[in-house]
Amino acid sequence: MADLVALNERSIKEMIGSPSRHDLTRLEADISNVLTAKGFIEVRTPTIISAAALEKMTVTPEHPLYKQVFFIDSKRCLRPMLAPNLYYVMRKLRDHTDGPVKIFEIGSCFRKESHSSAHLEEFTMLNLVELGPDRDATEALREYIGDIMKVTGLDYTLSREESDVYKETLDVMIGDTEVSSGAVGPHILDPAHDIHEPWSGVGFGLERLLMLMNKKGSVRKTGRSLGYLNGAKIN
């Protein structure tokens, strides 16, 4: 225990002596640079979304995710995912080009989660989507997953899984830990968003990626926190 305390104290002193950006912010920047180089537009959309936007994702009172939503009032909530806003943005951009529409967002999402080493109630998602890819949508999805995972330096496998929202997803696994889910369209959700062509999209939980990159035992050490800074306990 004394060795761990000394290591923790040394980490804090090194941060004070050599200030740098937060590990999560650096990961966000590295991913953003890779995606913009591949032709993706970065977007920033509102954290507060409408209940109607959730309904378009089939997240209604009967849906398992509904109980995890932080509602502000009967018509608004904190977004539990980035997808509703990205659907809207890519549909509007479609009016301006006949070619592929490639966008991504990195931002906070919110879900009422049970306390565990792998979940946070406020967490950072990366979502990217390409509308109208000029090749097979699944091929594009696999390439973009590879681009993100190359940034992390982590070995991974792909697994097909059932999903409450997307019915079937292509998940990224690092050992037994899922860090990402991807999907392709056309999809049953598309008509409600006026989308009528193929697409590929994937979302990553960045705190979970960072936890594995930095060999930490909990996402609480890698996300927004009052108790931890870059994995070191400050309280």
Sequence and secondary structure as in RCSB ss.txt:
>XXXX:A:sequence
MADLVALNERSIKEMIGSPSRHDLTRLEADISNVLTAKGFIEVRTPTIISAAALEKMTVTPEHPLYKQVFFIDSK
RCLRPMLAPNLYYVMRKLRDHTDGPVKIFEIGSCFRKESHSSAHLEEFTMLNLVELGPDRDATEALREYIGDIMK
VTGLDYTLSREESDVYKETLDVMIGDTEVSSGAVGPHILDPAHDIHEPWSGVGFGLERLLMLMNKKGSVRKTGRS
LGYLNGAKIN
>XXXX:A:secstr
 HHHHHHHHHHHHHHHHS    HHHHHHHHHHHHHHHTT EE    SEEEHHHHHHTT STTSGGGGG  BSSSS
EEE S SHHHHHHHHHHHHTT SS EEEEEEEEEE     BTTB SEEEEEEEEEES SS HHHHHHHHHHHHHH
HHT   EEEEEEETTTEEEEEEEETTEEEEEEEEES TTGGGGT  S EEEEEEEHHHHHHHHTT S GGGTSS 
SSEETTEE  
